Amino acid sequence: MSADSYDDILKRAQDELTTDQQSRLAEELLMRVARRNGGRRYNITDLKGLDNEIWDGIDPDDYAARERDLWDG
């Protein structure tokens, strides 16, 4: 599928479908992607703990304080 047809489809869905129809379309697309992934549906909570080792040895309170100091200039 070319980018043009993708953009056309998005525009038509936005312009021609009701909010309920857009939600149904989104759900249907998610189910089809899940089937392609062997039935696996992804959820934001799947990211929990991902790359958490980069925070080893970093105190969250110190980190937050340093970030706040940067905001103040």
Secondary structure by P-SEA (a helix, b strand, c coil): ccaaaaaaaaaaaaccccaaaaaaaaaaaaaaaaaaaccccccccccccccccccccccaaaaaaaaaaaaac
